[in-house]
Amino acid sequence: MRSNQILSPCLWYDGKAEEAAEFYVSIFPNSRIDEVLRSPCDWPSGKAGDAILVSFTLAGMPYQAMNGGPNEPFNNSVSLSITCENQTEVDRYWEALTAGGGEPIQCGWLQDRYGLRWQVVPRVLMRMMHDDDREKAGRAMQAMMQMVKLDIAELERAYAGAAK
């Protein structure tokens, strides 16, 4: 079934599009594989019957995963950002997305096992960063820049000006 959505991100994979889409939909609620388009013939990056395009819904939003070959790896210029309500969500998404070969980066960023970059961000950090009191916002940002996985309690302490 094809979506009536006219715009959706298309993510490029080297032969692992279907596997990646299945991994992502297993992590997020309101997610599913919508359609797998299989190649009717051999092609430069695969054989007849291989998945060439996977349409999937991730947290209610449409995406596509394409098996485009090895020439275009992911990099930091594109990431998916997850807004989390609490530390439990931060921890859950962080652990799920780094499982099986993913890697922590810094400032709430990580790279999953397929190379896609993610930002795992507590909603409260965005409220802190938008505070009209720029000193408090600055303390929260300074604390965030020292972290790998974001820790809400530490961010709140820094924001409040409390020493560790």
N, C-alpha and C positions, 0 to 999 in steps of 0.2 A: 504494500500500500504506500503510495507516494504522498507526501505532505503537500498541502497547498501553500506552504511557506515559500516565499520567493527568495529568501536569503538565509543561508546557513553556512557556518564555517566548514571548510573542507580541510582535513588534516592528512598529510602525506606520510605514508609508511612504506617501509621496504619489506613487503610480503607479510606483514603482521597486522593489517588493518582490521580484519575480523576478530582476531585475538584481542587486540587493543580495545575495540568497541565492546566486546564481551566483558573485559576487565572493568572498563569504566562503568557500564550499566550495573555491574554487580556492587558497585560502591555507593552510588547515589540513588536516593528515592526518586520515584516518578521517572524512571528510566527504562528503556527497552530497545532491542534491535527491531527496527521497522522493516528493513528490506536488505537483502544481500544480492547484489548484481554479480553474476558469474560470467566470466568471459566465454563467448561462444567459440573461440578459436585460440590457438597459441598466439602469444603477443610478446613484445620485447622483454617484459619482466616476469613472464609466467606462461602457464599452460592453459589450454581449454579447461573450463570448469573451476579455475581459481577465482576467488573473490577479487573483483577489481574495485568495487565501490560498495561500502556498507553505509546505509542510512540508519541513524539511530537517534533516539531522544535521550538527552542527558539532563536530568533535573528539569524536565518539561521543555527544554530547548532543542531544536533540531541541529544535528551535526552530520557530517559525512566523513568517512575514513576511506582513503584511496590508497591502493597499492601502486605507488608510482615508481618504485625502484629506489636504488641506493644513493642517488645523486643529490638529494635535498634533505639533509638532516635538520631536525628542529634546532633552534637556538633561542637565546634570551629575548629576541625581538618580539616574540609572540608567547603569551602565557594565558592560562585560564585561571581566573581568580575565584576563590570560594570564600564567601562571607559566612563566618561561623558565629553562632549565638553564644557559645560558652567554651570553656577549655576542653570539655569532653568532646565536643565536635572538632575542635582544632586537633586534638590528639587522635581521634578516630580517622579523620581524613589524612592526616600526616602519616600515620602508621600504614593505612591501606595503600596510599599512593607511593610510599617508599618501599613497600614489600616487594620481594622478588628481584631486587637489583636496582631499585630507585635510589637516588642520592639526595641528601640534604644540600642546600646551597647556602643561603643566608637571608636574613630579614624576612622570614616566613616563606621563602621560595624553596622549591624542590624540583627535582627532575625525576619523572617516573621511569620505569624499566624500558619504556619505548622511546625515551628521550624528550617527551613533551614536558614543558615547564609549567608549574602550578604555583600560585600564591595562595597560602592558607592564612586568612586574615580574620581576626576576631572583629565583629562589628563595633565593639567598644573602642578599638584603636582608631577607627575612622571618626568617631565622635570626639575623641581626645584631640586628634589632629586638626579638627575643624573648630576647636575652642577659640573664642576671641582672645583668651588669655594666652598670648603667644609663648610666654615662658613655660607654662604647663604643657602646651602642645610640643614645644621644643624638647622638654625633658622626656616626654613619651617617645618622640622620634629618636632621640639619642639612645634611649634604652632599646628600642626596636632594632636599631642599627648594630647593636652589640649581640643580638640573638641570632640563632639559626631558626629553630622552631619557636614561634611566639608564645610567650608565657603571660597570660592575662594578669595574674597577680603581680608579677614584676613590673609590667607596664603600668598598672594602677599605682603601685608604690612610687615609681618614678614620676608619674603625672602629678601625684599629690605632693611630691617633694620630700617624701619620707626616705630616710637612709635604710639600706639593707639591714 
